[in-house]
Amino acid sequence: MLEQLKNITRSVTGVSPDAIFVFLGLGCFLTTCLIARRPLTWAWALIPGFCISIIVETLEIWDHYGAKGLFGTEATEISTIFLRHSKDILVMNLGPSLVVLVATFLDGFSEN
């Protein structure tokens, strides 16, 4: 089901899966800041996007491998699976993290 949703999103938007993750992460971060009425320097706004990315990747791993696939594989294969999917978590949260860093830097720079 998740794979079908990803394929539909790719075909409709015409962008790469990594770009979709970047936009999703930035959208989640900006929405959190907007709802909480906090500035872009508020690092706590990164947590919802991080949680969503972990949930999405967990569902994707479960969708691909299932219980039999995960519990029946060796530790090296499981670590390879987790490393491959951690890339998507990193991609989704890198943009918002950079926004927080740049906004904090610019905020500190403007005070001087």
C-alpha positions as a Python dict, from the first residue, in 0.01 Angstrom:
ca = {
    (1, 'M'): (0, 0, 0),
    (2, 'L'): (276, 245, 91),
    (3, 'E'): (463, 164, -229),
    (4, 'Q'): (151, 239, -436),
    (5, 'L'): (110, 573, -261),
    (6, 'K'): (474, 659, -332),
    (7, 'N'): (437, 563, -699),
    (8, 'I'): (121, 774, -737),
    (9, 'T'): (292, 1072, -572),
    (10, 'R'): (596, 1035, -798),
    (11, 'S'): (384, 1014, -1111),
    (12, 'V'): (168, 1313, -1016),
    (13, 'T'): (449, 1543, -904),
    (14, 'G'): (720, 1423, -1141),
    (15, 'V'): (999, 1470, -887),
    (16, 'S'): (1243, 1225, -733),
    (17, 'P'): (1157, 1040, -410),
    (18, 'D'): (1432, 1228, -224),
    (19, 'A'): (1279, 1562, -325),
    (20, 'I'): (943, 1444, -196),
    (21, 'F'): (1104, 1361, 139),
    (22, 'V'): (1272, 1704, 154),
    (23, 'F'): (942, 1882, 81),
    (24, 'L'): (758, 1664, 332),
    (25, 'G'): (1015, 1739, 602),
    (26, 'L'): (1013, 2112, 535),
    (27, 'G'): (633, 2116, 525),
    (28, 'C'): (608, 1936, 856),
    (29, 'F'): (862, 2172, 1016),
    (30, 'L'): (695, 2488, 886),
    (31, 'T'): (350, 2363, 985),
    (32, 'T'): (471, 2287, 1335),
    (33, 'C'): (623, 2634, 1369),
    (34, 'L'): (305, 2791, 1236),
    (35, 'I'): (71, 2597, 1464),
    (36, 'A'): (291, 2657, 1770),
    (37, 'R'): (344, 3021, 1671),
    (38, 'R'): (717, 2988, 1720),
    (39, 'P'): (1007, 3128, 1516),
    (40, 'L'): (1213, 2917, 1276),
    (41, 'T'): (1485, 2899, 1542),
    (42, 'W'): (1266, 2675, 1759),
    (43, 'A'): (1448, 2341, 1741),
    (44, 'W'): (1162, 2149, 1906),
    (45, 'A'): (973, 2184, 1578),
    (46, 'L'): (1208, 1922, 1432),
    (47, 'I'): (1062, 1644, 1649),
    (48, 'P'): (730, 1587, 1463),
    (49, 'G'): (907, 1551, 1128),
    (50, 'F'): (1162, 1315, 1280),
    (51, 'C'): (885, 1102, 1429),
    (52, 'I'): (691, 1096, 1101),
    (53, 'S'): (1002, 993, 907),
    (54, 'I'): (1069, 707, 1150),
    (55, 'I'): (708, 590, 1127),
    (56, 'V'): (710, 603, 744),
    (57, 'E'): (1036, 410, 720),
    (58, 'T'): (921, 155, 978),
    (59, 'L'): (604, 97, 777),
    (60, 'E'): (808, 67, 458),
    (61, 'I'): (1042, -189, 615),
    (62, 'W'): (746, -383, 750),
    (63, 'D'): (574, -365, 410),
    (64, 'H'): (880, -496, 226),
    (65, 'Y'): (997, -767, 465),
    (66, 'G'): (721, -844, 715),
    (67, 'A'): (773, -1034, 1039),
    (68, 'K'): (910, -1344, 868),
    (69, 'G'): (1154, -1144, 663),
    (70, 'L'): (1288, -945, 956),
    (71, 'F'): (1307, -1219, 1216),
    (72, 'G'): (1438, -1478, 974),
    (73, 'T'): (1737, -1280, 850),
    (74, 'E'): (2087, -1246, 984),
    (75, 'A'): (2206, -945, 1183),
    (76, 'T'): (2423, -817, 897),
    (77, 'E'): (2127, -814, 660),
    (78, 'I'): (1911, -635, 917),
    (79, 'S'): (2178, -370, 970),
    (80, 'T'): (2200, -322, 592),
    (81, 'I'): (1822, -278, 574),
    (82, 'F'): (1822, -22, 855),
    (83, 'L'): (2114, 171, 707),
    (84, 'R'): (1945, 187, 368),
    (85, 'H'): (1623, 322, 520),
    (86, 'S'): (1801, 560, 757),
    (87, 'K'): (1910, 754, 449),
    (88, 'D'): (1547, 855, 391),
    (89, 'I'): (1516, 966, 755),
    (90, 'L'): (1828, 1178, 712),
    (91, 'V'): (1707, 1329, 383),
    (92, 'M'): (1368, 1418, 529),
    (93, 'N'): (1518, 1594, 832),
    (94, 'L'): (1824, 1756, 676),
    (95, 'G'): (1635, 2050, 522),
    (96, 'P'): (1451, 2151, 840),
    (97, 'S'): (1772, 2111, 1043),
    (98, 'L'): (1952, 2344, 805),
    (99, 'V'): (1668, 2596, 832),
    (100, 'V'): (1699, 2594, 1213),
    (101, 'L'): (2079, 2633, 1195),
    (102, 'V'): (2069, 2916, 943),
    (103, 'A'): (1784, 3095, 1122),
    (104, 'T'): (1968, 3068, 1453),
    (105, 'F'): (2289, 3193, 1295),
    (106, 'L'): (2114, 3486, 1130),
    (107, 'D'): (1928, 3568, 1451),
    (108, 'G'): (2254, 3576, 1646),
    (109, 'F'): (2422, 3773, 1369),
    (110, 'S'): (2150, 4038, 1364),
    (111, 'E'): (2176, 4094, 1742),
    (112, 'N'): (2542, 4197, 1713),
}
